[in-house]
C-alpha cells in the first residue's frame, strides 16, 4: 500500500516541476531577470512553497531553466575556437549569440553583467572566455582583426547590442544587427571581404 501512495505523489511533484519550468521559461523569456519565484508560482498556479521545494533559490531555478542553453553557448564557443578561419568564426558566433539573446529576454539578461550574479552563468562565462580569447588571438595572427581589438571589446559590444535591443521599437526588432555589422566593419582589417 505505501508504494501506491508514493507513486501519485511523485507524479504530482514531477508535474509541478514541469509546470514551474514551463512558466519560468515563458516569464523569463518575455520579461527577463526581473521575474521572481512568486511570479513563477502564480503563473504556474501553485503555491510559492511548491516553488521553493523544487528550486530553493532563484539561482537554482535559473540553473535548471537555462542549463541546456548555457551549455550550447559553451559548445558554440568551443567550435568557434577550433575553426580555421578565425574572423568567420567570430562573426558567426556573434551573430548567433545575439540572435538568441534577441529572441529571449532571460538569456539576454543572463549574458550581460547582471547575469553574473548567478553561479551557472559565471561558470558558463568562465568556460567561454578562454575560447573567445583564443579566437581573438588567432584572428590577430591571421591579420583579419585589428590588433587593438580585445576579447573585452567583444564583451562590451555584446552589452551595447543588448542595450540597443532593449531600446529598439517593436517594429524594428533586428536593429541590433545593423550595429553589429557596423562594429565588425570597424574592427576588420580587410574591409573588402
C-alpha positions in Angstrom: 0.0 0.0 0.0 2.7 2.6 0.8 4.2 2.2 -2.7 0.9 3.1 -4.3 0.7 6.3 -2.2 4.2 7.3 -3.2 3.7 7.0 -6.9 0.9 9.6 -7.2 2.9 12.0 -5.0 6.0 11.6 -7.3 3.9 12.1 -10.4 2.4 15.2 -8.8 5.8 16.5 -7.9 7.1 15.9 -11.4 4.0 17.6 -12.9 4.5 20.6 -10.7 8.2 20.8 -11.6 7.3 20.7 -15.3 4.6 23.4 -14.8 7.1 25.6 -12.9 9.7 25.3 -15.6 7.2 26.0 -18.3 6.0 29.1 -16.5 9.6 30.2 -15.8 10.6 29.7 -19.4 7.7 31.9 -20.6 8.1 34.6 -18.0 11.9 34.9 -18.2 11.7 34.8 -22.0 9.3 37.7 -22.1 10.2 39.7 -19.0 13.9 38.9 -18.3 15.5 38.5 -14.9 13.0 40.7 -13.0 10.8 37.7 -12.6 10.5 36.5 -9.1 9.8 33.0 -7.7 6.5 34.3 -6.6 5.7 35.3 -10.2 6.6 31.8 -11.3 4.3 30.2 -8.7 1.4 32.5 -9.6 1.8 31.8 -13.3 2.1 28.0 -12.7 -1.0 28.0 -10.4 0.9 26.6 -7.4 1.8 27.9 -4.0 5.1 29.7 -3.5 6.1 26.8 -1.2 6.0 24.4 -4.1 8.5 26.6 -6.0 10.8 26.6 -3.0 10.6 22.8 -2.7 11.8 22.4 -6.2 14.0 25.5 -6.5 15.2 26.8 -3.1 16.7 29.9 -4.8 16.3 31.9 -7.9 19.8 30.7 -8.9 18.6 27.1 -8.7 15.7 27.9 -11.0 17.9 29.8 -13.4 20.4 26.9 -13.5 17.7 24.4 -14.2 15.9 26.5 -16.8 18.9 27.7 -18.8 21.3 24.8 -18.3 21.0 23.4 -21.8 21.2 26.9 -23.4 24.3 27.8 -21.4 25.9 24.5 -22.4 25.1 25.1 -26.0 26.8 28.6 -25.7 29.9 26.9 -24.4 29.9 24.3 -27.2 29.5 27.0 -29.8 32.4 28.9 -28.3 34.5 25.8 -28.3 33.6 25.2 -32.0 34.4 28.8 -32.8 37.9 28.4 -31.3 38.6 25.3 -33.3 37.6 26.8 -36.7 40.4 27.5 -39.1 39.1 31.0 -40.2 39.0 33.0 -37.0 37.3 36.0 -38.5 34.4 34.0 -40.0 34.1 32.0 -36.7 34.0 35.2 -34.6 31.3 36.8 -36.9 29.2 33.6 -36.9 29.5 33.2 -33.2 28.4 36.8 -32.5 25.6 36.7 -35.0 24.1 33.6 -33.4 24.7 34.6 -29.8 23.0 38.0 -30.4 20.1 36.3 -32.3 19.5 34.0 -29.3 19.6 37.0 -27.0 17.2 39.0 -29.2 14.7 36.2 -29.1 14.8 35.6 -25.3 15.0 38.4 -22.7 16.1 36.0 -20.0 19.0 34.7 -22.0 19.8 38.3 -22.9 19.9 39.4 -19.3 21.9 36.4 -18.2 24.7 37.0 -20.7 25.1 40.7 -19.6 26.9 41.7 -16.4 23.7 41.5 -14.3 23.5 37.8 -15.1 26.8 37.2 -13.4 25.1 37.1 -10.1 24.1 33.5 -11.0 26.7 30.8 -10.4 25.7 28.9 -13.5 26.2 32.0 -15.6 29.6 32.7 -14.0 30.7 29.1 -14.8 29.5 29.4 -18.4 31.4 32.7 -18.9 34.5 31.2 -17.3 34.4 28.4 -19.9 33.6 30.7 -22.9 36.1 33.5 -22.2 39.3 31.4 -23.0 37.7 30.3 -26.3 36.9 33.9 -27.2 40.5 35.0 -26.3 41.8 32.1 -28.4 39.9 33.1 -31.5 40.8 36.8 -31.0 44.5 35.8 -30.9 44.1 33.7 -34.0 42.3 36.5 -35.8 45.1 38.8 -34.9 47.7 36.2 -36.2 45.7 35.8 -39.4 45.6 39.5 -39.9 41.8 39.8 -40.1 41.1 41.6 -36.8 42.6 44.9 -35.7 45.4 44.3 -33.3 43.9 46.7 -30.7 40.5 44.8 -30.6 40.4 42.6 -27.5 38.1 40.0 -26.0 36.9 42.7 -23.6 35.9 44.8 -26.6 33.8 41.9 -27.9 32.2 41.5 -24.4 31.3 45.3 -24.3 30.0 45.1 -27.8 27.5 42.4 -26.7 26.4 44.6 -23.7 25.9 47.5 -26.1 23.9 45.4 -28.5 21.7 44.3 -25.7 21.1 48.0 -24.9 20.1 48.5 -28.5 17.8 45.5 -28.4 16.1 46.9 -25.2 15.7 50.4 -26.7 14.5 49.3 -30.2 11.0 50.0 -31.1 8.7 47.0 -31.6 8.7 47.5 -35.4 12.5 47.2 -35.6 13.5 44.1 -33.5 16.5 43.5 -35.7 18.0 46.9 -35.4 20.9 45.5 -33.3 22.1 43.6 -36.5 22.9 46.9 -38.2 25.1 48.0 -35.2 26.8 44.6 -35.1 27.7 45.0 -38.7 29.0 48.5 -38.2 31.2 47.3 -35.3 32.5 44.3 -37.2 33.3 46.5 -40.2 35.2 48.8 -37.9 37.4 46.1 -36.4 38.1 44.1 -39.5 41.5 44.8 -41.1 40.5 43.9 -44.7 37.2 45.6 -45.4 37.0 44.3 -48.9 35.7 40.9 -47.7 
